[in-house]
């Protein structure tokens, strides 16, 4: 079978298309014939050896996928060959078949396409966990989303809108903000031309923002935190800017606010039932048309390196997918 392999650490250009042996599921595993793989920014970090998890070489990128079960391992009773599923193995999805733990799979309902299912797990799963489980966002509250046109950012905009929040989309260009507006943002802030702190304060008429969703970090973090409301919640989602900010803790004291970490991957392992319930809600919202799983682009397997380059250059507006079959 065909697979994209990372044999040495580096950039996307080091990847190669290779023939590998078809996997055989062991106890508690299933084999999934992959239809679509979803890519994320952290895939580029994993290739470079800069991610917190480092798979053994060689490995395939792609943390999530959708497809059809084509073989069952011993003691797997909850699935059948032919079931449509989506999964989050963490890496390895850019190949024709992959082994996944049976308890890590989700059933894809009718009315949700493979492209949607492959693009929902990481970005929408992260965003719903952040907004529902961590921030406990309430209808009527104000939510500011940094990096609002990226994968997790656009997901947070849509989920925040579905939860009844007033959403402020923050991004670095007019076209990115237009995309966020089309997906549910009530207000926008271009932080390439306007100060984040002053802009958020102005848009909230001086009150401040109840919840700040930050997958960017870098120089945006502190000024955004300075615009938070009394007893607001600041969500630390990631550091797409490339640097981890050092926050003066007196800001948390003065605002009476919470700075909350969002480690979705660990949440999935520690609270699998809550994760599964979250994904059931996400699939239901998708069927109802409340979530779009917006796709930036779909690439063939042989062009996985080009697809990852889009993410590495931070050009993606929505999800980047790889079509396997």
C-alpha angles and dihedrals in degrees: 000000000000123000138168108235135198104205096167132023118259139084130331089273090073093066122107137193109237143169114246135174118273111254124242117213117241127203112317093010135108132199114234123199098219118228100172132007124204122221127206136188091255089064087071090052091049091053090053094047091244099114124099089244118056115190119209115265130285101042139148122239123231120092099202138034148168126220147111129295111245102171138020130214126220117294095015105135105152096069138055132203107268097033115139109234144168124208147183108215090160096239139000102069098121093089137080095256133019137183114234131180107255092232091056094062128098126205112242110221125221110270094042114096126219089249091054094044093050091051099045107063106070103027100036093033090054093046097048091047090050097047100036106030102030108027096025089215114206130209110266095028122120118249123191116198119198116205087021097174097053125092100272092029095057089044090054091050092053095043093045089052091048089052092054100253126143101246125211110194114207120194142140104255143035094245092053090050091048089055091050091049090052088055099052110289113145096196136014138211124195104208091188089070104022135052110255097219096047093040094053092045091051093048091052093044091245096307097104133226121299096208128018117196109201122183091152109061116171118095093344097065103074098043090047091051090050087061095054121120126243107288090006124156123236113200117209102205105155149317108252089155087070099242133083111230123228106225121205102236092212086077090065089049095048093047096040084227136147125238104205128192119221111204100167096175092057090044090057090055097042100040107027095159093053089047091051091049090050091052092048088056092047092051090048092050089049092053089050091052095246092117124044105190083216113213123216093190146334117223131190117248092256090059097053091119091057090049092052089048089062089057095043090054090046092237097130120117101190127336128351113210138186118215109217104173 
